[in-house]
Amino acid sequence: MFNELAEKRRSVKVYAERPVEPAKIDAIVEAALRSPSGRATRPWEFVVVTDKILLEKLSVAKPEGAAFVKDAPAAVVVCGDPAASALWVEDCTIAAVTMQYAANALGLGSRWAQIKGNNFKEGTTSTQYIAQLLGLPENLNVQCMIAVGYPGEGMVPYKKDELRFDKVSYNRYGQKKA
């Protein structure tokens, strides 16, 4: 079952002009809240955004790679508290990917916009811009945004022969499957 889900999940570049039902957003967030985290610290915080004006403002949080957020009916801003766990980046990443698979299972599409390590403009990080926009407390860093919505395009899964099995070793690096 999961492998079928993994096979079909692709990043959505075009969203249909259709709102996402609140129950589906709640299910996506619940899936993320159930994500594994180091020592069960759960250092994440999520901000669900459905306001079109805020989505448009979030879409310019970094110079490139977030414009699609303005066309999505919803986005989840994934934040982490470095004081809560040294593994906040990893834990937030696991939660974000969990959201993407949950969205796919619900017939929705998603796309990741990396925020951590990016700048909004010279002298202002993307996290600082988003923190000011959404009223985040100082202890939170933004890892990413996950845009969510109904796909406005057909998504073609990768064919098995397109997968990079050459990047897989067994027992020792470079040792291929017999």
C-alpha positions in Angstrom: 0.0 0.0 0.0 2.7 2.6 1.0 4.8 1.7 -2.0 1.9 2.5 -4.3 1.5 5.8 -2.5 5.2 6.5 -2.9 5.1 5.6 -6.5 2.3 8.1 -7.3 3.5 11.1 -5.2 5.0 13.8 -7.3 5.5 17.5 -6.6 2.5 19.5 -7.9 3.3 22.6 -9.9 -0.2 23.6 -10.9 -3.2 23.6 -8.5 -6.9 23.5 -9.4 -8.9 26.5 -8.2 -10.7 24.5 -5.6 -10.5 24.8 -1.8 -9.2 22.0 0.3 -11.8 20.8 2.8 -10.9 21.6 6.4 -11.3 17.9 7.4 -8.5 17.0 4.9 -6.2 19.8 6.2 -6.9 18.5 9.7 -6.0 15.0 8.6 -2.7 16.2 7.1 -1.8 18.0 10.2 -2.7 15.0 12.4 -0.5 12.8 10.3 2.4 15.2 10.8 1.8 15.3 14.6 2.1 11.5 14.6 5.5 11.7 12.8 8.5 10.1 14.5 10.9 12.5 16.2 14.2 12.0 18.1 13.5 11.1 21.7 9.9 12.1 21.0 10.7 15.7 21.5 8.4 16.9 18.8 10.1 20.2 18.3 7.8 21.3 15.5 5.1 23.9 15.3 2.8 24.2 12.2 1.0 27.3 10.9 -1.8 26.4 8.4 -2.4 29.2 6.0 -5.5 29.4 3.8 -5.7 33.2 3.5 -5.0 34.2 -0.2 -3.2 37.4 0.8 -0.9 35.6 3.2 -0.3 32.8 0.6 0.7 35.5 -1.9 3.1 37.1 0.6 4.6 33.7 1.6 5.2 33.0 -2.1 7.9 35.8 -2.2 9.7 34.6 1.1 12.7 33.7 -0.9 14.0 34.9 -4.4 13.2 31.7 -6.2 11.4 28.4 -5.6 8.3 29.5 -3.6 6.1 31.3 -6.2 3.8 28.3 -6.5 2.6 28.9 -3.0 0.4 31.8 -4.1 -1.6 29.5 -6.4 -2.2 26.8 -3.8 -5.4 26.9 -1.7 -3.4 26.1 1.4 0.1 25.9 2.8 1.6 24.6 6.0 4.6 26.5 7.4 6.7 24.0 9.2 8.7 25.5 12.1 11.0 24.1 14.7 12.5 25.0 18.0 16.2 24.5 18.1 16.2 24.7 21.9 13.8 21.8 22.1 16.0 19.4 20.2 19.3 19.4 18.3 17.4 17.3 15.8 14.8 19.9 15.0 15.7 20.1 11.3 15.4 16.3 10.8 12.2 16.1 12.9 10.6 18.9 10.9 11.7 17.3 7.7 10.1 14.0 8.6 6.9 15.8 9.6 6.8 17.7 6.3 7.3 14.6 4.2 4.6 12.9 6.3 2.3 15.7 5.3 3.1 15.2 1.6 2.3 11.5 1.7 -0.9 12.2 3.8 -2.0 14.8 1.2 -1.4 12.3 -1.6 -3.4 9.6 0.2 -6.3 12.1 0.4 -6.3 12.8 -3.3 -4.4 16.1 -2.9 -1.1 17.2 -4.3 1.7 19.1 -2.5 5.1 20.7 -3.1 7.9 21.6 -0.8 9.4 25.1 -0.6 12.7 25.1 1.4 13.0 28.1 3.7 15.9 27.3 6.1 19.1 28.8 4.8 17.4 31.3 2.4 17.2 35.0 2.4 14.2 37.2 1.7 16.4 40.0 0.7 19.8 41.3 1.8 19.8 41.7 5.6 16.6 39.7 6.1 16.4 35.9 6.2 13.4 34.1 4.8 12.6 32.9 8.4 12.7 36.5 9.7 10.3 37.6 6.9 7.9 34.8 7.6 8.2 35.2 11.4 7.2 38.9 11.1 4.4 38.0 8.6 2.9 35.3 10.7 3.8 36.5 14.2 6.1 33.6 15.1 7.8 33.7 18.4 11.6 34.2 18.4 12.4 30.6 19.4 11.0 29.2 16.1 12.9 28.7 12.9 11.1 28.0 9.6 12.2 24.8 7.9 9.9 24.8 4.9 6.4 25.4 3.6 4.3 22.7 2.1 1.8 23.9 -0.5 -1.3 21.7 -0.6 -4.2 21.5 -3.0 -6.0 19.5 -5.7 -3.7 18.9 -8.6 -4.5 21.1 -11.7 -2.4 18.8 -13.9 -1.9 15.1 -14.5 1.0 13.7 -12.5 2.9 10.9 -14.2 4.9 8.6 -11.8 8.5 7.9 -12.5 8.9 4.6 -14.3 10.9 1.9 -12.4 13.7 2.0 -15.0 14.1 5.7 -14.3 14.9 5.1 -10.7 18.6 5.4 -9.8 19.3 1.9 -8.5 22.9 2.5 -9.3 23.0 4.6 -6.1 22.3 1.6 -3.9 25.0 -0.6 -2.4 24.7 -3.8 -0.4 26.7 -4.5 2.8 29.6 -2.3 1.6 29.7 0.8 -0.5 30.0 0.0 -4.2 28.9 -3.6 -3.7 25.9 -4.3 -6.0 23.1 -6.8 -5.6 24.1 -10.2 -6.8 
